[in-house]
Amino acid sequence: MSIILSAMPYKNRYYILRLMGACNNNCKICMVSQEIKKSSHMPLSLMLNKIKLQKKGTTIDFFGGEPTLHPFFMKALEFTRERGFSATIATNGRMFFYDDYVKKIARLGVESIRVSLYGNTAKIHDYITNSEGSFDQTIMGLRNIVRNKIAVRVNIVVTKLNYKHLKEIVVLLRSIGVRMIKFSNLSISGNLLKNKALIPDLEKVKPCLESAVRYSRKKKMSVYIEKTPLCLLPELHKKIFIWEPDAGEDKRAKLKECRDCFCKNNCSWRPTGYPYKTYWVSPIGKFNKGFPVLQN
């Protein structure tokens, strides 16, 4: 797993604390939907013990599900700080709609927050989340996070519904004050197996993604791409694609077109289940420098 968040302090180690007991969205593209359904809230004693066992210098990453819904989430954050660890949070951002809640998070010294966004309008975002009002809460949550000066990165998950609006999403985020973004391709698992119509044709995505990336870089935003074939935008593959150093051939299926690619063992795209033609896939030659490595 990739573990360093660009533009934020380097940490020797991340520990992902998976709080899978609940989520207030029911996303059509959720890759851990079954795990959430089968899980219950982790007992506080177990949470604290897992944190206590980590080595000095570790960052505790609160992950879900939706970690902010755990009844002892704040206590776990407080304990994390008491033990001298940094904390990061992966969230849908809805709880951050409440400004008092965000202020508590800020006082606890959370290092950074990662928020997922699925569209530039409520119509698109709420359709994906299966939760009316989630867009408005997430956008207000982002405003509150920025206002309280907590570092935030937004994960823009590319779907058939939003790929034509990627630049518009970036414009919206920039107007809020977000300066770090990541474009992610879909993982064909979980709820997406029942909603394959949401999978976009990457050949059609390419010009829209390229436009959004170039706009982001022009505006001096920090931008990266994940779970997307490196050869989709080959001229940018060294600069903004996320490298997965553990993505060996035994870890994922590859296309025959990938056999001669110098980057085949580090490309974060998983083509299994991809329903469109892949004639555009082509090998990338030898490179001299590595890729950016981000925390998921």
Secondary structure, 3 states (H helix, E strand, C coil): CCCCCCCCCCCCEEEEEECCCCCCCCCCCCCCHHHHHHCCCCCHHHHHHHHHCCCCCEEEEEECCCHHHCCCHHHHHHHHHHCCCEEEEEECCHHHHCHHHHHHHHHCCCCEEEEEECCCCHHHHHHHHCCCCHHHHHHHHHHHHHHCCCEEEEEEECCCCCHHHHHHHHHHHHHHCCCEEEEECCCCCHHHHHCHHHCCCHHHHHHHHHHHHHHHHHCCCEEEEECCCHHHCHHHCCCCECCCCCCCHHHCCCCHHHCCCCCCCCCCCCCCCCCCCCCCCCCCCCCCCCCCCCCC
